[in-house]
Amino acid sequence: MRNRCCLVAASWLWAATVAAEAGVEHSSAQGTRGWRLKRPAFSDALEEADDHAHNNSCPLDHTGLLSPSTACCYQKLVKNPNCCVDTKYKSGVTRRDIHRPHTSWFCNHTTGCYDSPEGPRGKDLMTIPKGANCSSPRILYVHGGSWMYGSPRTSGYSQFASRLALSTGAVVLMNDYPLVPYGKFASILDHAVQALNWLAHHGPTDDCPASEQVPLFVAGDSSGGGTAMSLILQLQAKPHLLPGQRLAGAFLFSPWTNLMCNTPEYYTNAFAKIQSPKTFRDLTPMEMYVGDIIFQALTTTNAGEFSANALDYTSDDGKLQTDPIASPYFATPDHFRGDNMPPLHIVVGGSESIMGDSVRVAETAAQGGADVTVEIYNGMWHVFPMYSEGCGSPDELWSAVHAIESTGKFVRTVVASQGKAHRSWGQAWKFFEGKAIEKHPFIQYLYDPSVNEFTRVGELMKHTAAWDYKDIMKEVAKEPWWVVLPSLGGSAVVIFISGMLVGGAVDFGGREAYKRAKRVQEYRRKCVEVPVGYVNLDAFNPQNRGTA
């Protein structure tokens, strides 16, 4: 009986451990199906402490296959996917708290909201770059967090807003929308519509005229990117929701647009560790990983958690998972067709599980006549532009910095084109017999230019396994001649002396063996073997046989 009880207890502990590692949080009253990984909810007051927390030593890449900052981020994010977003503010920006009417809501555990900070919510954040005025472009940015976490002042979003404001030269408003379960698809989308209308009539200062026409942009990342795309399609179908205005453009970072969560990249970009003793030397402190380093669960588990999150967002309405507004992945070219469709700029990582959410929507939008640019960054993870500081590395993350700069260029180009003859960001509008010709998105696949030494795949750290002759020659070739020649000369002397010693020992042993063989041969010549032993033939006298 005792053994059975021990077995049951051990089985229960094992199941609990597996559930904890899979990241499944069970809820008794709410019946929550799962949770999504979220970024650390550090606040402005904790900025300095969090900066020191992730600014420790990073593993180095000695072959050039990864930049130092990328290698650093890989190792840290694999251990803690919620770490390492930017913690420093860019200088040259100011921030204002915005209290829009009828936007308050409350977050605490009793209402099912598990985000921090708790308590009264709904206060937006406006980030204003130096030199901005009432005529400057304005951006509504919808933050990510699976619609369940995040705010304009936590998880690195206020720091990210400072970078976007400087790069674009625009005023950035982040709305603190109601999170699931307090908010759902319809209320979150309506919150974004109201925020955009407010932004259209309110500038960086209180004296900005409400009637002034300024370039308006919408933007977002992850789930917020999905909401931003829903907002674009909603305004495309119902332009009266933004009276007297039209969107100048939109940019999205790793948007989540497929609420069915079944794009092929859930499998092909699944997280994995490279380990093959026959091909790779896996004896170094730095381990090697590929795929989605943020969402590390198995393919089925990962897609299942995303799908459960989507059902929470849509109030368990399965039809909304394929609705073209709620789930833009399922929109058709007709949903993007029309004069109100703004140019789109999409940034996504090449290793993401939801990379297909960006590419598929971009293709559909272009087929409908929209001008679309897609930038895919090799080896990058989900919403990587928020890691521009390099995860504590001495170097910035090039891909993140470049993505922010290209976004700024997109915004500035669109703004400069207003008031002139229409000039597209991607390809130009083309008409034939009154109908827009289907186009293709302008897709770029970008590599970090600092990675320029491609050697054998799999060697990310110095050798700790046995070296072969080619490895030694490669290392020798890297040294200057005044180091190589003395080393070779010393090695030659050591080899010569060793050869003399070994040769002398072999010669001495050979001579001794030869002498011994000669003595044995001489002895056997004089002696004959008989059953009772050896007899000396020279001492044997046959004439004395009879006188005994």
Backbone hydrogen bonds, N-H to C=O, Kabsch-Sander energy under -0.5 kcal/mol:
donor,donor_aa,acceptor,acceptor_aa,energy
5,C,1,M,-2.3
6,C,2,R,-2.4
7,L,3,N,-2.2
8,V,4,R,-2.6
9,A,5,C,-2.5
10,A,6,C,-2.6
11,S,7,L,-2.3
12,W,8,V,-2.3
13,L,9,A,-2.5
14,W,10,A,-2.4
15,A,11,S,-2.4
16,A,12,W,-2.4
17,T,13,L,-2.3
18,V,14,W,-2.4
19,A,15,A,-2.4
20,A,16,A,-2.2
21,E,17,T,-2.6
22,A,18,V,-2.1
23,G,19,A,-0.5
23,G,20,A,-0.9
24,V,19,A,-2.1
25,E,23,G,-0.6
26,H,24,V,-0.6
27,S,32,T,-0.5
42,F,40,P,-1.0
46,L,43,S,-0.9
47,E,44,D,-1.3
50,D,46,L,-2.5
51,D,47,E,-2.0
52,H,48,E,-1.8
53,A,49,A,-1.6
54,H,50,D,-1.5
55,N,51,D,-0.6
56,N,54,H,-0.6
62,H,60,L,-0.6
62,H,460,L,-1.0
71,A,67,S,-2.8
72,C,68,P,-2.1
73,C,69,S,-2.4
74,Y,70,T,-2.7
75,Q,71,A,-2.1
76,K,72,C,-2.0
77,L,73,C,-3.0
78,V,74,Y,-2.0
79,K,75,Q,-1.0
80,N,76,K,-2.3
83,C,80,N,-1.9
86,D,386,M,-2.8
94,T,128,I,-2.4
96,R,126,M,-2.7
98,I,124,D,-2.3
99,H,97,D,-0.5
100,R,98,I,-0.8
103,T,100,R,-0.8
105,W,121,R,-1.8
107,C,119,G,-2.3
108,N,106,F,-0.5
111,T,108,N,-0.9
112,G,109,H,-1.2
113,C,108,N,-2.0
114,Y,112,G,-0.6
119,G,107,C,-3.3
121,R,105,W,-3.5
124,D,98,I,-2.0
124,D,122,G,-0.6
125,L,174,M,-2.3
126,M,96,R,-3.0
127,T,172,V,-3.1
128,I,94,T,-3.2
130,K,92,G,-2.4
132,A,129,P,-1.9
136,S,133,N,-1.5
138,R,215,P,-2.5
139,I,171,V,-3.2
140,L,217,F,-2.6
141,Y,139,I,-0.7
141,Y,173,L,-2.9
142,V,140,L,-0.5
142,V,219,A,-2.4
143,H,141,Y,-0.6
148,M,145,G,-2.0
149,Y,145,G,-1.7
154,T,151,S,-1.1
155,S,42,F,-0.7
157,Y,154,T,-1.8
160,F,156,G,-2.0
161,A,157,Y,-2.5
162,S,158,S,-1.3
163,R,159,Q,-1.3
164,L,160,F,-2.3
165,A,161,A,-2.6
166,L,162,S,-1.7
167,S,163,R,-2.3
168,T,164,L,-2.6
169,G,165,A,-1.9
171,V,137,P,-2.6
172,V,127,T,-2.5
173,L,139,I,-3.2
173,L,171,V,-0.5
174,M,125,L,-2.8
174,M,172,V,-0.5
175,N,141,Y,-0.9
175,N,173,L,-0.6
177,Y,175,N,-1.5
180,V,147,W,-3.5
182,Y,179,L,-1.0
183,G,179,L,-2.6
185,F,313,Y,-2.3
188,I,184,K,-3.0
189,L,185,F,-2.4
190,D,186,A,-2.3
191,H,187,S,-2.1
192,A,188,I,-1.7
193,V,189,L,-2.1
194,Q,190,D,-2.5
195,A,191,H,-2.2
196,L,192,A,-2.3
197,N,193,V,-2.1
198,W,194,Q,-2.3
199,L,195,A,-2.4
200,A,196,L,-1.9
201,H,197,N,-0.7
201,H,198,W,-1.0
202,H,199,L,-0.8
203,G,205,T,-0.6
208,C,205,T,-1.3
212,E,209,P,-1.2
214,V,212,E,-0.6
217,F,138,R,-2.4
218,V,249,G,-1.3
219,A,140,L,-2.4
220,G,251,F,-1.0
221,D,142,V,-1.3
222,S,253,F,-2.1
224,G,221,D,-1.7
225,G,221,D,-0.6
226,G,222,S,-1.6
227,T,223,S,-2.2
228,A,224,G,-2.3
229,M,225,G,-2.1
230,S,226,G,-2.2
231,L,227,T,-2.5
232,I,228,A,-1.9
233,L,229,M,-2.2
234,Q,230,S,-2.4
235,L,231,L,-2.3
236,Q,232,I,-1.7
237,A,233,L,-2.0
238,K,234,Q,-2.5
241,L,238,K,-2.0
242,L,239,P,-1.7
245,Q,242,L,-1.7
248,A,216,L,-3.3
249,G,216,L,-1.1
250,A,343,P,-1.7
251,F,218,V,-1.6
252,L,345,H,-2.3
253,F,220,G,-2.4
254,S,252,L,-0.6
254,S,347,V,-3.3
256,W,222,S,-2.4
257,T,255,P,-0.8
259,L,257,T,-0.7
261,C,258,N,-0.9
266,Y,263,T,-2.0
267,Y,264,P,-2.1
268,T,264,P,-2.3
269,N,265,E,-1.9
270,A,267,Y,-1.4
272,A,290,V,-2.2
274,I,288,M,-1.9
275,Q,273,K,-0.5
279,T,276,S,-1.5
280,F,276,S,-3.2
282,D,280,F,-1.1
287,E,285,P,-0.7
290,V,272,A,-2.5
292,D,269,N,-2.1
293,I,291,G,-1.0
296,Q,294,I,-0.8
302,N,298,L,-3.5
303,A,299,T,-2.6
304,G,300,T,-2.1
305,E,301,T,-2.5
306,F,302,N,-2.3
307,S,303,A,-2.4
308,A,304,G,-2.4
309,N,305,E,-2.3
310,A,306,F,-2.3
311,L,307,S,-2.1
312,D,308,A,-1.9
313,Y,309,N,-2.0
314,T,310,A,-1.9
315,S,312,D,-1.1
316,D,311,L,-3.5
317,D,314,T,-1.0
318,G,316,D,-1.1
320,L,317,D,-1.2
321,Q,318,G,-1.0
322,T,319,K,-1.3
323,D,320,L,-0.7
327,S,323,D,-3.2
329,Y,257,T,-2.1
330,F,327,S,-2.5
331,A,328,P,-1.9
335,H,332,T,-1.3
336,F,332,T,-0.6
336,F,333,P,-1.0
337,R,333,P,-0.5
337,R,334,D,-0.8
341,M,338,G,-1.1
344,L,371,D,-3.0
345,H,250,A,-1.8
346,I,373,T,-3.1
347,V,252,L,-2.7
348,V,375,E,-2.5
350,G,377,Y,-3.2
351,S,380,M,-2.0
352,E,349,G,-1.1
355,M,352,E,-1.0
357,D,354,I,-0.8
358,S,354,I,-0.7
358,S,355,M,-1.1
359,V,355,M,-1.8
360,R,356,G,-2.4
361,V,357,D,-0.9
362,A,358,S,-2.2
363,E,359,V,-2.2
364,T,360,R,-2.3
365,A,361,V,-2.8
366,A,362,A,-2.2
367,Q,363,E,-2.0
368,G,364,T,-1.3
369,G,366,A,-1.6
370,A,365,A,-2.4
372,V,370,A,-0.7
373,T,344,L,-2.2
374,V,442,F,-2.9
375,E,346,I,-2.8
376,I,374,V,-0.6
376,I,444,Q,-3.4
377,Y,348,V,-2.0
377,Y,375,E,-0.5
378,N,376,I,-0.6
378,N,446,L,-2.9
380,M,377,Y,-1.8
384,F,381,W,-1.2
386,M,383,V,-1.6
387,Y,384,F,-2.3
388,S,385,P,-0.7
390,G,387,Y,-2.0
393,S,390,G,-1.9
397,L,388,S,-1.9
398,W,396,E,-0.9
401,V,397,L,-2.3
402,H,398,W,-3.0
403,A,399,S,-2.2
404,I,400,A,-2.1
405,E,401,V,-2.3
406,S,402,H,-2.9
407,T,403,A,-1.8
408,G,404,I,-2.1
409,K,405,E,-2.2
410,F,406,S,-2.1
411,V,407,T,-2.4
412,R,408,G,-2.6
413,T,409,K,-2.3
414,V,410,F,-2.3
415,V,411,V,-2.5
416,A,412,R,-2.2
417,S,413,T,-1.5
418,Q,414,V,-0.8
418,Q,415,V,-0.9
420,K,417,S,-1.5
432,F,435,K,-2.1
435,K,432,F,-1.4
437,I,430,K,-1.9
439,K,366,A,-1.7
442,F,372,V,-3.0
443,I,441,P,-1.0
444,Q,374,V,-3.0
446,L,376,I,-3.1
446,L,444,Q,-0.6
451,V,448,D,-1.7
452,N,450,S,-1.1
453,E,64,G,-0.5
454,F,452,N,-0.6
455,T,453,E,-0.9
459,E,456,R,-1.3
460,L,458,G,-0.9
472,I,468,D,-1.9
473,M,469,Y,-2.5
474,K,470,K,-2.2
475,E,471,D,-1.9
476,V,472,I,-2.5
477,A,473,M,-2.3
478,K,474,K,-0.7
478,K,475,E,-0.6
479,E,476,V,-1.5
483,V,480,P,-1.3
484,V,480,P,-2.1
485,L,481,W,-2.8
487,S,483,V,-1.3
488,L,484,V,-2.9
489,G,485,L,-3.2
490,G,486,P,-2.9
491,S,487,S,-2.1
492,A,488,L,-2.3
493,V,489,G,-2.2
494,V,490,G,-2.2
495,I,491,S,-2.4
496,F,492,A,-2.6
497,I,493,V,-2.7
498,S,494,V,-2.3
499,G,495,I,-2.3
500,M,496,F,-2.5
501,L,497,I,-2.5
502,V,498,S,-2.5
503,G,499,G,-3.0
504,G,500,M,-3.0
505,A,501,L,-2.3
506,V,502,V,-2.3
507,D,503,G,-2.8
508,F,504,G,-2.8
509,G,505,A,-2.2
510,G,506,V,-2.2
511,R,507,D,-2.4
512,E,508,F,-2.2
513,A,509,G,-2.0
514,Y,510,G,-2.0
515,K,511,R,-2.3
516,R,512,E,-2.0
517,A,513,A,-1.9
518,K,514,Y,-2.0
519,R,515,K,-2.0
520,V,516,R,-2.1
521,Q,517,A,-2.1
522,E,518,K,-2.2
523,Y,519,R,-2.1
524,R,520,V,-2.1
525,R,521,Q,-1.4
526,K,522,E,-1.3
527,C,523,Y,-1.2
528,V,535,V,-1.0
530,V,528,V,-0.5
530,V,533,G,-2.4
533,G,530,V,-1.7
535,V,528,V,-1.2
537,L,526,K,-0.8
537,L,535,V,-0.8
539,A,536,N,-0.7
540,F,537,L,-0.8
544,N,541,N,-0.9
545,R,542,P,-1.4
